[in-house]
Amino acid sequence: MRARVALRLVGMLFAAVAALLPLQAGAAAPHVEEVDLNGDINNIMSAYIQSAVNRAEADHAGALLVVMNTPGGISTSMDEIVTSLLNSSVPVVVYVSPTGARAASAGLFVAQAADVVAMAPGTNIGSAHPIQATGENLTGDLGAKVLNDAVTRVRNLATMHGRNADWAEQAVRNSVNINAEDAVRLHVADLEAMDIRSLLSEIDGRSVPRTNGSLVIHSAGAVVDDYPMPFWQVFLNALIDPTIAALLIIVAGYGIITEMQNPGLILPGVIGGIAAVLAIVSLANLPVNIAGGLMMLLALLLFIADLKAPTHGFLSVGGVFALVLGMAFLINTGPIGLGVNPIASLITGLLTLGFFAFFIRKVIAARRQPALSGADSMVGALGEAREELAPEGLVFVAGALWKATSDGPIPAGSPVRVVGRQGLQLQVARENGQAKEKR
């Protein structure tokens, strides 16, 4: 009996040890924190990446994995991200993924700031020549200044991590671009990986140089914790787009002008007010060109003036030109960024011209109508007797019921015409034929 009890206790002990082993192994396994740099590089993306670096440092992560797919963005935001990655106390790995992704323009600088650059098959990197917000090349002394600054910066980033600084310079000077296989062969990227798991296995134990020493990456069998961008940042990131910001301004103008011309509609004013607030939020996170903003303001003033003055649409045509130019110069995203989509600017200009042409036509038609006020505005209106007038009763005129009198009896349902008015009482006469209500 005692032997059975002893065997049972030993069995329970072994079971407890076996249950604890996986927990201990899991606790000892390194963990990697993953974030996504997907889309334009802007202020919101910069804040997101910087918070990811701080969190990885606080969690003592084995590495910070940045999965990248970007066409570029605002140069100031790029600088903030580069500085954050360079000063991270945990190793930073940039992985250009999935297939078809790219690390273009500002993305090249961010990638070269990482300790390890990996690329999935079918991805590409490069095309980082400085351009204006409108997409045109920078010229003259300013162009040379910006170009030389960008070349020096990208060469420093590549050299710090032992990569091909000469090719990085050509990516800036001549916008060269290469695929993943060539990037590894030319030592622009460190390796090509099919997926995240194989990437982490391959870089495990790698020592990465830093200015104050070196860091060792611990990633084999690591637990990958994914930290996507929070919802509120996703919403703000959608707003932080030059084209969206410009369109919000236009919608705000539409709504406010419509409400001014038709007081009491409420809905256009509400929509315009909401759009105006969202536009302010968007512009607050974008480098606004004052000249572009003033040009758009001039366009709205010309539209309003055309509604008030008999110019037959000439001011609206001028407003459309001012609007298109204002949208083109509204956002100055720097030498490596993008501005308002020019196609969107042209389409918006045409739609705006049609919008205000419609209102101008309505305003002109209203001006040509005879001005009636007071009692005279009801004289001549047609209506219908809703009850017998003998000689008093109710009539329906101009969309409302009125007390009315007549010189003779008028049966209910008969057409009537207003011939006079005394206060709130109409004087009507029987009308021959079918009455048409005056609305």
N, C-alpha and C positions, 0 to 999 in steps of 0.2 A: 504493500500500500504506500509506504514511504517512498519507495523507488519510483512509483508512478507519479507521485506529487513532485519529486525532484525533476523527473524528465519533463513534466509539464512546465515547470518554472524555467528550465533551460530553454525549452522551445519558445516560450513567450519572450525571453531575453533576446534570442536570435532574431525573432520577428521584429522586435523593437529596433534592434541595431540595423536590420535590413531596411526598415522604413525610414530611418534617419539618414542613411547613406546618400540617397538621391538629393535630400534637402541640403546636406553639406556640400555635395558636388555642385548643386545649383548655386549655392551661396558663394562658392569659390570661383565660379565661371565669370569671366569678364563680361562687361556689358558695353555696348556701343549705342550711342544716341543718334538717330537719323532725323534729318530735316530736309525739306524740299525747296530748292531754289528754282521754282518753276514760273516762268513769265518774266516780265520786265523788271529790271533792277530799279527800285525807287525807294522813297523814304520808308514806306511800310515794310518792304522786303528787308531793308537794312535793319530796322528795329527788330524784326523777326529773327534774323540771323544773329544779331548781337545778343539777344536774349537766349538763343540756343547755345551760344558759346558760354555765357555765364552759367546756364543750367548745367552744361556738361562739366564745367569746372567744379561747381558745387557738388555734383554727384560723383566726382572722381571717375568719370567714364574712361574706358580704355581708349576711346577715340570718338571724334565727332564726324559723322558721315553726312556730307552735303550732296544730295542727288540733284544734279543740275541739268536744266534745259532752258536756256535763255537766249533771246536775240540781242541782249544788251540793255541799256537804260541810261539813267542819269549818272553823270560822272561823279558828282559829290556823294551820292549814295554808294557808288562803287568804291570810292576812297574809304568810306566808313567801314564797309564790309572787309576790305583788304586789311585795314589797320586792326580790326577785331580778330581776324584769322591769324595774322602775324604774331599777335600778342597773346594768343590762346595758350593756356598752360596744359592743354590736352592736345594730342596729335589731331590734325585736321585732314580728312580724306575727301577729295572732290571726285565724284563719280558721274561722268556725263552719261546719262541714261534717261529713258529706254532707247531702243533702236530708233533712229530718226531724230534724236535729240541733238542739240548743238550747244557749244560754249562760244558764242560769237560776241564780238565787240567788247563791251565791258565784262562779259563772261570770261574772256581770255585772261584778263587781269586777275579776277577772283580765283580762277583755277590755278594760275601761277603762284598765288599767295598760299596755296595749300601745301602741306607736307608731302602728300601723295596725290597724284592726278591719275585717275583710271578712266577708261572709256569703254563703253559697250560697243560691240560690232555695229557698224552702220551709223555711227555718230561722227560729228566733225567739229573742228575747233579753228578759230582764227577770225579773219575779217575785222580788224580793229582799227582801221584808219579813222582819224578824227574827222567828223563832219559837223555841219551846222544842224540846228533843230529842224530846218526845212529839208534836210537831206543833201544840201549842196556842200561842196568842198570849201574848207577854209583857205583863204588866200592871203597874200601879203605878209607883213610882219607878224600879224596875229596868228595866221595859219602856221608860220614857221615856229613861233613860240609854243603853240599848243602841241604841234607835232613833236618837237624836240623834247618837251616835257614828258609826253606819253612814251616816247622811245626810251628815255632814260629810266622811267618808272618800270616799264615791263622788263627791261634788261636786268635791272636790280632784282626784281622778283624771281626771274628765271635763274639768275646766277646764285642767289641765296640758296636755292634748292637743287643746284647742280644740273639744271636743264639747259636746253639749247637757246641761249640768249640771242644768237644771230638770227635764228628763224623767228623768234618772238619779235625781233625788231622789224623783220620783213612783213610780219602780220600787221604791224602798225603802219609802216611806211607804204606798203603796196597792197594791203588787204588780202594777203595770201591766206588760203584755207586748205586744210588737209583732213583726211579721214582718220579713223582710229588706228588702223594698221600703220600708216605712214607716220602718225604722231609718235607711236612707240618706237618705230625704226629710227626716227630723227631725234629721239629723246626729248620730244616736246611734252609727251605724257609718259608716265612711268610704266604702265602696263595696260593690257586689254583684258577685260573680264566679262564673262557671259552673264553673271548675276551677282547679287550682293554677297551671297554665301561663299561663292568661289573667290570673290575679291577679298573678303575678310580672312579666308584661309591662307591666301597667298601673301598677304602683307603681315601676317602674324610674326612677331619677333623682329620686325624691321626697325632699325635705328634711323631716326630722322634728325638732321642737324638743325640746331637753333643757334642764335647769336650768343646765348648764355650757356651752351652745352648741347645736349642731345636728348631726345625722348625715344622711348621704345614703345612700339605699338603692341598691345595685347588684344588680339581679336579672334583667335582660333576658338571655334565653338561658342562665340560670344552670343549673349542674349541681345537682340536688337530691339531697342525701344524707339518706336516711331512717334515723333512729335509734330503732327501737321500744324499748319497755321490756324490759329483760333478763328472762330466764325467772324468775330468783329473785325479782325485784321483782313480776313478774306473779303468782307464787304468794303472796307476802306481801300483795299488793294484794287478792287474793281473800279472804285471811284477815281483812284489816282492814275488816271489815264488822260493824256492831253485831249484826245478826241472826245471822251466822255465829259470832261470838264467844259469844253467848248459847247457841246450839245446841251448841257444843263443850263448854261447861260442863255442859249437861244430859247429853250422851253420856258425858262423864267420870264424872258421878255415877252414871248407869246402870251403867256397867262396873264401877266400884269397889264399889258396893253389891251387885251380883250376885256378884262374886268373894268378898265378905265373907260372903254367905249360903251360897255353894257353894264352899268352899275346894277348890282343885285343878282347877277348870275352865280356868284359865290364860287362855284367849282373851278372856273379858270383862275381866279385869284388864289385859291387854295393850292392848286397844282403849281402855279407860278411861284408861290411863296416857298413851297417845299423844294422845288427845283433850285431856287435861289440859295437856300440854306445848304443843300448838297453841293452846289457849285462852290460856295465859300469853303466848305470842308475840303473839297478836291483841290482847289487852287492854293489852299493853305499848305498843302504838302507837295506843291509843284513850284519850280522856279518860274514865276510869272514875268513876262516881258511887259513892262508898263506901257510901251508904245502899242503893243497888240491889244491890251485891255482898253486903252483910250480909243483905239480905232473901232472896237466893237461897241463901246458906249456911244461914239459918234453915229454909228450905223443905227442904233436904236432911237437916238434923237431924231435922225432924219426920217425914220419910219413914222414916228409920232407926229412930226411936223407935217408930213404928207397927208396925214389924216385930218389935220386941222386947217391946212392951207390949200387953196384950189390950184395945185401944181400939176394935176392930172398924171401923177405917178412918177414924175421926173426925180423927185427926192428919193423915192423908193429905189429907183435904179441906182442912184448914187449910194444909197444905204447898202445895197447888195454888194457893190464893189468894196465898200469899207468893211463890210462883214467878212468877206472872203479874205481880204488882206489881214484883218484883225485876227482871224482864226489861224492864219499861216504863221503869224508872229507872236501869238498869245503865249506860248510856252517855250522857254529857252532851256532845253534839257541838257545843254552842254555839248561838248565835242564828240561824245560817244553815244548820244541818245537819239531819241526820235521825237518829232513834234506832232501836231495835229495832222491826221490823215488828209492829204490834199483832195482826194476823191470825195471824202465826207464833207470837206469845206465847199466844194463846188455843188454837190447835191443839196446841201443845206442852203446855199445861196439861192438856188433855183426855187426850192420849196418856200423859202421866205418871201421871195418875190411874188410867188403865186398867192401866198397867205395874205400879204398886205395889198395886193392887187384886188383880191376879193373884198377886203374891208373898205378899200378906197371906193370901189364901185358902189358898195352899200351906202357909204357916207354921201357920195355925190347924188345918189338917188334920193336919199332922205332930204338933202338940201333943196332939191328941185320940187319937193312936195309943198303945197300951200300950207302956210302956218295957220293952224286953227287952235283956239284956246277958249276956255270957258264954255258958255252955253252954245256958242256958234259951232263948236266941234261936233255937237249931236244933231244939229239941224240937217235934214236930208237923209239921215241914216234910216235904213230899212230894218224892219223887225217883224215880230209875230205876236198877235194877241194870244196870251196864255189863258185868259178868261174873258167872258163877255164884258165889253165896255158899254155901260148903259147909265150915264156916260163915262163912269170911272171903272178902272180895272187894272190888271197887270199885263205888261207887255215885255217881251224879251228882245232887247236891243243891245248891240255891241257887246255881246257875251255876258249880259247881266239882266236881272229882272228889275223893272221900273214901274212905279205908279204912273198911270197915264189917264188923260181925259180926252174925249173926242166930242165933236159937235153933234154926232148922231150915234146910234147904237152900232157896235161892230161885233159880230159873232166871234167866239173863241176859235183860234186857228187861222184867222184871216190875216193876210199880209197888211202891214201898216207902215206908214212913213212918218218920221218925226217932222213936225212943222214948227215947233216952238218948245220952249222950256222955261219953267218957272221954278227955280231952286232945284229940288230933287223930284219934281213932277214934270212929266213930258206931256206935250200936246201933240196928238197924233191924228192922222187921217187915214181912211181906208185906202189901200193901194190896189190898183187893178193888176192882176197877173201874180206870178210866183215871187214871193219876197226872198231876197238874198240878204242874209244877216251881214252886217258890217262888223268885222272883227277888229 
